[in-house]
Amino acid sequence: MALFDDTILANIETSKAEVPHPTQPQGTSIYGSTKIFPDIQAEPGQSYLTLVHGIAHESSVSFVACLQALRALRKGFDSVLHFYGPGAMNAIAARGFPTPGDSAFPGEQNINDTIKTFIKEGGTVFVCRFGLSLHGLREEDLIEGTVPCHPLDVQDALIYFANKGAVINSTYMV
């Protein structure tokens, strides 16, 4: 027996023909490109703190925060990533399937690769030990070059960078 009867098959064809797909060929600009604000570069000594309280791969929050911290670093800011709470999961080197470093799906290593690039280019990454412990993650599995820190450092880092006049980007996922 067929999955669909003739009426449903006819409706499917009618539906597909109502609006041509795609309406624009690949490469067609469908959005403007005007950048509103100037491309601001850091003045010597300016800092940029990014707090990340988002779970890896559960939304784009953590990945975009890492990309913003990297962009700030490349603009000349003394840029710092601070992962806390569930955000600590982002800094685990053991991510991958079937073995660490493998990608079971395209982009599985995006966050890891961005953190490694961030460190290689001079950024500093702090990871809350309590955030690790909440999820049964081991400190020994952290990405090389990250700095494990005390849970009370989250607030004190925020105060420290606020006192320096840093740009503070606080991302939070519930």
N, C-alpha and C positions, 0 to 999 in steps of 0.2 A: 504494500500500500504506500502511496506517495505521502510525503510529509505534509504538503500543502495541496489544496484542491485548486482547480482552474481559476476560480474567482480570486483567491488569495494571491496566486501567482500573477494574475493580471494587475491586481492592486499594487504588488511589489514593483512591477515594471513601470506602472504609472507614477508611483511615488519617486522612483529613481530618476524618472525623466522630467519631473517638475522643475528642478533647478539643476543646471549642468554642474558636474563635479569634475575637477575643481573649476571654480569660476574664473580663476586667474592662473596662467601658467607659472610654473616654478620660476623664481627669480624676479617676479613682478613685485614692485614695491607697493604695499598696501597700507603702510604706516609712514608718517612723516619722520624726518631725521633731525629736526631742529633741536639742538641742545640748549636749554634755557640758561643754565648757570655756567660760569666760567670753569675751566678745568683747574681747580685750585691745587697748588702744590704746597707742601709743608714749608714753613719757615724753620730755620735751624732750631732744634730742640723741641719741636712740637710733638705731642704724643697722641696716640689713638688707641683706646681700649675697647675691645669687643668682648662682651660677656655672652656666653652661649649656654642656654638652659634648654636645649632642644635635642630630641632623640635623633640619632643618625638615621636617615632614609625614611623617617615617618612624615616628613614634610620637607619643603625646600629651605626652611628656616636656618638650620645649622649650616648647610652647604653655602647658602647665600652669605651668611655671616662670615664664613671662612674666606669667601671670594672678596667681600668688602674689606676685610682685614688685610688681605694680600694687596688689594688695590691701594689701600692707604699706605702700606709699606712702600710700594712702588712710586707713590707720590712724595716720598721722603719723610713720612711720619715715622716716629719710633712706635711701631705697631705691636700690640700685645693681644693675643687670644687667651681668654680665661674660660675654660670649660668647667662647669659645676653642675651638681645635681645630675639629672639624666644626660646632660651635655657631656659628661665625662666619657660616655660611650663612644663619642666621636673620635677620641684619641687612641683607640685600641688598634695595635698593629696586627692582631690576630684575625682581623676581619678577612673573610674570603671563603669561598667554597669551590671545590672540595678541600682546598688547602689555603692557608693564609696567603694573601696576595692575589689569589685567583678571583675572577669575577664571574659569578653565577648569572649575572645579568649586566647589561651595559651600564656603566656608571657606578657599579658597586664600590669601586676604589676611588671615586671622585673626591670624597672628603679626605681620605688618607693621603692621596696624591697632593691635594692642595695644602694640607698641613705640612707635609714633607717639603714642598716647594717654599712655603712660608718660612719654615725654619732655615732652610738652605740659603734663602735670600736675606736672612738676618732678623726675622721676627722671633718673638718669644712666646712660648705656649705654656700656660699653667693648666694643670689638671687637678681638680679637687679629689683628694683621697677618699673623702666621705662619699662623694658622688660615685666613685668606683665601687666602694663597698656596698652601696645600696643595691647594686645590680650584680653583685658577685664577681666583679671584674678584678683581675689581678694587676697590681702595679707593674709587675715584670712584663706585662703584655702591652705596655704603653709604647707609642711610636717613639723611636730613638730621637733624643733631643728635647722631648717634652719635660716639663718640670713639675713633679708631683708636689702638691701643697696642702696645707691644713685647711679645713673647712672655714675657719674664721678668717682666712686670707681673702675670701670673696668680698666681704664688706670692707676690709682694710685696703684691699687693692682699689676698690671703687673710691674710697676716701683719698687714698694716695694720688690717684690719677686726677680726681676732681681738684685737689689742691694744686696740682701742676697745671691746671687749666686744659686738660686733655679733652679731645672729642671722645665722648663715651657712647658707644652703640650697644645697647642692652637688648638682646633678643631673648624671647621667652616663649616656650611652647607649653601648653597645658595638655 
